[in-house]
Amino acid sequence: MGILVGIVGHRGYSGAELIRILNKHPHVEPVLLDHREDAGDGPKLRRPSGLRRAACHPDSVVSQNLAAVFLATAPEVSMELAPAFLHAGAKVIDLSGAFRLRTPDRYRKWYNAEHTQPELLAEAAYGLPEFCRAAIPRARLIANPGCYPTAANLAIRPLIAAGVVDRTAGIVCDGKSGTSGAGRKPSQKTSFCEVTENFSAYAVLQHRHVPEMLQISGLDESELSFTAQLLPIDRGILETIYFRSTYIKSSAELIAIYEQQFGQEPFVRLHEPGTFPDLHAVARTNFCDIGVTFDAATGRGVVVSAIDNLVKGAAGQAVQNMNLALGFTETDGLL
């Protein structure tokens, strides 16, 4: 038997991915914590039989000896549950947006709701290991990044850090996602008849993931234009980032920036200049694939970043954070 970790929200898409990944983890065994949203007789996602179950209560941290608890829940539910699980002694890895931003004011602006646990915002570590690895093992509470910001920041931050972007020209980030990014709760917008043979933009200039992109990339809101678009597929995110530069002379120079940043990273794969990732290559993996090109004559650069929104964009990255938090090898269960 491995170390036990709890999953709240195990009937959602991200929760199901957590079960899939943790069931092949060499050191961890999942325990399903039955929250009120997991009750009822609705359709159930396919999962292995014989999994441990326990009540979604802080007492389960002690009775089950849980080292960590994943919250694959809505932000308001995460804010309700996180303090009690932390107090009981478990590390909490939250997959919602509840603890990703740094101030209650920013949360109020982008989520249109009050933050009920503002003291935890200052404590939470942002769980994008490629940039925040040092803080994660020390943290009790880890805020797993959003799916769009994961793909965006892995593509944008190295450019900003290298100082090669003409920030007066702005950066355009064109993001496309499969429908599972909207969660499992039924809605007209994500119903089959609305999505199939269709393609649509949503939350234009107002997407709640924008402040995460700004927070990690170092951009100001006026410098980034982000548009989210819904693909008629079940999973995957592909983002195309457009920028201008007078400092880069070739695609080779551009990819060298990423090689310097990510050369030792286990979950970032770089394409040869002029070749680009697609969604099939990253499906059901924890990889982020990045491809670039640059036109010196016009100073135009393009970066394409692809992830599986349910893995590197959610459950896989959460397990990556758990590995760091509990002292396992970072790639355990993910390669």
VMD Tcl script that draws the C-alpha trace (Angstrom):
set ca {
  {0.00 0.00 0.00}
  {1.29 3.45 -0.91}
  {0.85 6.81 0.75}
  {-2.83 7.79 0.75}
  {-4.12 10.99 -0.84}
  {-7.71 12.18 -1.06}
  {-9.68 13.38 -4.08}
  {-12.69 15.64 -3.71}
  {-14.68 16.13 -6.91}
  {-13.79 12.71 -8.26}
  {-16.84 12.55 -10.55}
  {-15.70 15.49 -12.68}
  {-13.37 15.28 -15.65}
  {-10.30 16.46 -13.74}
  {-11.13 14.17 -10.83}
  {-11.39 11.20 -13.19}
  {-7.98 12.08 -14.64}
  {-6.54 12.21 -11.13}
  {-7.80 8.69 -10.50}
  {-6.34 7.45 -13.78}
  {-2.92 8.95 -13.07}
  {-2.71 8.07 -9.38}
  {-3.68 4.47 -10.03}
  {-0.37 4.01 -11.86}
  {1.68 6.08 -9.39}
  {4.43 4.00 -7.75}
  {4.09 5.54 -4.28}
  {0.51 6.82 -3.90}
  {-2.97 5.36 -3.57}
  {-6.08 7.55 -4.06}
  {-8.98 7.76 -1.62}
  {-12.26 9.10 -2.99}
  {-13.72 11.67 -0.60}
  {-17.46 11.75 -1.17}
  {-18.63 15.35 -1.24}
  {-22.28 16.34 -1.64}
  {-21.62 17.13 -5.31}
  {-20.51 13.50 -5.80}
  {-23.77 12.11 -4.45}
  {-26.81 10.99 -6.44}
  {-27.60 8.60 -9.23}
  {-26.35 10.55 -12.24}
  {-24.15 8.99 -14.93}
  {-20.79 7.86 -13.60}
  {-17.43 8.13 -15.29}
  {-15.66 4.83 -15.81}
  {-13.17 4.16 -13.03}
  {-11.34 1.14 -11.61}
  {-13.23 -0.90 -9.03}
  {-12.12 -1.38 -5.46}
  {-10.99 2.18 -4.75}
  {-10.98 3.34 -1.16}
  {-13.71 5.81 -0.18}
  {-14.18 8.05 2.83}
  {-16.30 10.98 3.93}
  {-15.34 14.43 2.68}
  {-14.49 15.59 6.18}
  {-11.27 16.75 7.87}
  {-11.53 13.75 10.22}
  {-10.72 11.57 7.21}
  {-7.25 13.13 7.10}
  {-6.54 11.45 10.44}
  {-8.59 8.26 10.02}
  {-7.18 7.56 6.54}
  {-3.76 9.09 7.24}
  {-3.99 11.32 4.16}
  {-0.80 13.12 3.22}
  {-2.55 15.40 0.74}
  {-6.00 16.24 -0.58}
  {-6.81 17.27 -4.15}
  {-9.75 19.63 -4.56}
  {-11.18 19.20 -8.07}
  {-14.06 21.47 -7.18}
  {-15.56 24.85 -7.97}
  {-13.78 27.87 -6.39}
  {-16.47 28.45 -3.77}
  {-16.29 24.80 -2.68}
  {-12.49 24.91 -2.50}
  {-12.65 28.00 -0.29}
  {-15.09 26.18 1.97}
  {-13.08 22.96 2.27}
  {-9.41 23.99 2.13}
  {-9.05 25.57 5.60}
  {-10.38 22.50 7.41}
  {-8.18 20.04 5.49}
  {-5.15 22.24 6.07}
  {-5.95 22.47 9.77}
  {-6.23 18.67 9.90}
  {-2.64 18.41 8.66}
  {-2.98 17.53 4.97}
  {-1.37 19.41 2.15}
  {-4.03 20.77 -0.22}
  {-3.65 20.93 -3.99}
  {-6.52 22.97 -5.37}
  {-7.44 22.63 -9.04}
  {-9.90 25.54 -9.03}
  {-9.14 29.23 -9.35}
  {-9.81 29.90 -5.67}
  {-6.20 30.57 -4.60}
  {-4.36 31.46 -7.81}
  {-4.58 35.24 -7.54}
  {-2.78 37.24 -4.90}
  {-5.38 39.70 -3.63}
  {-9.13 39.62 -2.88}
  {-9.59 42.65 -5.13}
  {-8.21 40.85 -8.18}
  {-10.32 37.81 -7.38}
  {-13.42 39.99 -7.10}
  {-12.67 41.71 -10.42}
  {-12.13 38.55 -12.48}
  {-14.39 36.03 -10.72}
  {-17.18 38.48 -9.88}
  {-17.40 37.11 -6.33}
  {-16.03 37.81 -2.88}
  {-13.11 35.75 -1.64}
  {-14.03 34.10 1.66}
  {-10.48 33.04 2.66}
  {-8.30 36.06 1.81}
  {-5.59 35.09 4.31}
  {-4.87 31.94 2.29}
  {-4.20 33.90 -0.90}
  {-0.94 35.18 0.53}
  {0.06 31.68 1.66}
  {-0.75 29.66 -1.45}
  {2.09 28.67 -3.78}
  {1.31 28.97 -7.48}
  {1.88 25.50 -8.88}
  {3.57 26.04 -12.25}
  {6.73 24.02 -11.51}
  {8.73 25.26 -14.48}
  {8.78 28.73 -12.90}
  {7.73 28.22 -9.26}
  {9.40 24.94 -8.32}
  {11.29 26.23 -5.27}
  {8.15 27.37 -3.43}
  {6.08 24.22 -3.93}
  {7.76 21.78 -1.49}
  {7.50 24.33 1.34}
  {3.81 25.10 0.80}
  {0.79 23.67 2.62}
  {-1.54 25.00 -0.06}
  {-0.77 24.76 -3.78}
  {-2.88 26.58 -6.36}
  {-2.82 24.49 -9.51}
  {-2.71 26.81 -12.55}
  {-5.49 27.20 -15.07}
  {-5.22 25.35 -18.36}
  {-5.01 28.38 -20.64}
  {-2.40 30.13 -18.43}
  {-0.24 27.00 -18.32}
  {0.10 26.89 -22.11}
  {0.37 30.68 -22.36}
  {2.94 31.30 -19.64}
  {5.25 28.50 -20.77}
  {5.29 30.22 -24.15}
  {5.31 33.90 -23.13}
  {7.37 34.22 -19.95}
  {10.71 33.14 -21.50}
  {10.30 35.87 -24.12}
  {9.55 38.55 -21.54}
  {12.39 37.38 -19.28}
  {14.80 37.55 -22.23}
  {13.66 41.08 -23.04}
  {13.13 40.36 -26.75}
  {9.48 41.41 -27.15}
  {8.44 44.84 -28.43}
  {5.94 45.35 -25.64}
  {4.57 48.54 -27.20}
  {3.19 46.37 -30.03}
  {1.49 44.03 -27.55}
  {1.16 40.25 -27.56}
  {-1.83 38.41 -29.01}
  {-2.67 35.00 -27.53}
  {-5.23 33.02 -29.51}
  {-6.36 30.06 -27.39}
  {-8.50 27.11 -28.51}
  {-9.81 24.46 -26.12}
  {-11.83 21.28 -26.17}
  {-15.17 21.27 -24.37}
  {-13.98 19.37 -21.27}
  {-12.35 22.64 -20.18}
  {-15.83 23.87 -19.27}
  {-16.31 21.03 -16.79}
  {-18.88 18.25 -16.63}
  {-21.90 20.29 -15.53}
  {-24.39 20.37 -18.43}
  {-24.97 23.66 -20.23}
  {-26.52 24.74 -23.48}
  {-23.23 26.21 -24.73}
  {-21.36 22.92 -24.40}
  {-24.17 20.62 -25.51}
  {-23.57 18.41 -28.54}
  {-25.84 20.35 -30.91}
  {-24.18 23.66 -30.04}
  {-20.60 22.42 -30.27}
  {-20.51 19.92 -33.12}
  {-19.52 21.36 -36.52}
  {-19.12 24.71 -34.80}
  {-16.35 27.02 -33.56}
  {-16.92 29.99 -31.27}
  {-15.14 32.60 -29.15}
  {-16.16 33.37 -25.59}
  {-15.27 35.65 -22.66}
  {-13.39 37.93 -25.08}
  {-10.99 40.21 -23.12}
  {-12.75 39.09 -19.91}
  {-11.62 35.51 -19.38}
  {-10.90 34.79 -15.71}
  {-7.58 33.12 -16.62}
  {-6.12 36.40 -17.91}
  {-4.81 37.61 -14.51}
  {-2.79 34.38 -14.13}
  {-1.14 35.05 -17.46}
  {-0.28 38.59 -16.37}
  {0.86 37.49 -12.90}
  {3.40 34.97 -14.18}
  {4.45 36.50 -17.49}
  {5.05 39.98 -16.08}
  {2.88 41.66 -18.72}
  {0.43 44.46 -18.06}
  {-3.17 43.92 -19.06}
  {-2.83 46.54 -21.80}
  {-0.01 44.49 -23.37}
  {-1.93 41.21 -23.77}
  {-4.95 40.40 -25.91}
  {-6.31 36.93 -25.14}
  {-9.23 35.25 -26.85}
  {-10.59 31.86 -25.77}
  {-12.30 29.72 -28.39}
  {-14.25 26.48 -28.13}
  {-13.25 23.59 -30.38}
  {-15.69 20.77 -31.21}
  {-13.41 18.17 -29.55}
  {-13.32 16.70 -26.07}
  {-9.85 17.69 -24.87}
  {-6.72 19.67 -25.69}
  {-5.56 23.29 -25.82}
  {-3.60 24.88 -28.63}
  {-2.49 28.49 -28.27}
  {-0.92 30.63 -30.97}
  {1.05 33.61 -29.65}
  {1.93 36.53 -31.92}
  {4.52 39.18 -31.05}
  {6.99 41.59 -32.63}
  {10.71 41.97 -31.97}
  {13.66 43.95 -33.27}
  {16.10 41.98 -31.11}
  {15.78 38.53 -32.70}
  {17.28 37.79 -36.09}
  {16.13 34.22 -36.78}
  {13.96 31.31 -35.68}
  {17.13 29.64 -34.38}
  {17.73 32.55 -32.00}
  {14.13 32.34 -30.86}
  {14.18 28.61 -30.10}
  {17.51 29.09 -28.28}
  {15.66 31.20 -25.69}
  {13.36 28.27 -24.97}
  {16.21 25.79 -24.94}
  {17.99 27.82 -22.29}
  {14.80 28.04 -20.19}
  {13.47 24.52 -20.61}
  {16.45 22.38 -21.60}
  {16.28 20.40 -18.33}
  {12.50 20.41 -17.91}
  {10.93 16.94 -18.10}
  {7.54 18.08 -19.39}
  {8.38 20.71 -22.02}
  {9.20 19.48 -25.52}
  {10.59 21.86 -28.12}
  {10.10 21.44 -31.86}
  {12.63 22.30 -34.50}
  {12.20 25.91 -35.74}
  {9.41 26.14 -38.27}
  {7.63 22.99 -37.10}
  {4.68 23.08 -34.73}
  {2.85 20.86 -32.22}
  {-0.64 19.51 -32.56}
  {-3.16 18.17 -30.06}
  {-2.76 14.48 -30.90}
  {0.86 14.60 -29.72}
  {-0.02 15.83 -26.22}
  {-3.33 14.03 -25.62}
  {-3.39 12.22 -22.25}
  {0.16 13.34 -21.46}
  {1.64 15.89 -19.10}
  {3.73 17.48 -21.85}
  {3.64 21.02 -23.17}
  {4.89 21.07 -26.76}
  {6.22 24.35 -28.17}
  {7.09 25.34 -31.74}
  {8.32 28.71 -33.04}
  {9.03 30.68 -36.16}
  {10.35 34.18 -36.79}
  {10.41 36.45 -39.84}
  {13.38 38.81 -39.58}
  {12.24 41.01 -42.45}
  {9.08 42.07 -40.64}
  {10.04 41.36 -37.01}
  {7.07 39.03 -36.55}
  {7.31 36.03 -34.24}
  {4.85 33.19 -33.70}
  {4.91 30.61 -30.91}
  {2.54 27.64 -30.79}
  {1.97 25.93 -27.43}
  {-0.08 22.73 -26.99}
  {-1.20 20.82 -23.90}
  {-3.89 18.41 -22.78}
  {-6.17 20.66 -20.72}
  {-7.10 17.79 -18.38}
  {-3.51 16.64 -17.77}
  {-0.82 19.35 -17.92}
  {-3.70 21.82 -17.68}
  {-5.22 20.18 -14.59}
  {-4.75 16.70 -13.07}
  {-1.29 15.88 -14.42}
  {0.17 19.16 -13.23}
  {-1.57 18.62 -9.88}
  {0.23 15.27 -9.54}
  {3.48 16.94 -10.61}
  {2.92 19.41 -7.75}
  {2.06 16.60 -5.34}
  {5.31 14.83 -6.24}
  {7.28 17.96 -5.40}
  {5.30 18.61 -2.22}
  {5.68 15.05 -0.88}
  {9.29 14.53 -1.93}
  {8.79 12.07 -4.77}
  {10.53 12.21 -8.13}
  {8.73 14.91 -10.10}
  {7.89 12.60 -13.00}
  {6.43 9.74 -10.91}
  {3.16 8.49 -12.38}
  {3.42 10.87 -15.32}
  {5.90 9.21 -17.70}
}
mol new
graphics top color blue
foreach p $ca { graphics top sphere $p radius 0.5 }
foreach p [lrange $ca 0 end-1] q [lrange $ca 1 end] { graphics top cylinder $p $q radius 0.2 }
display resetview
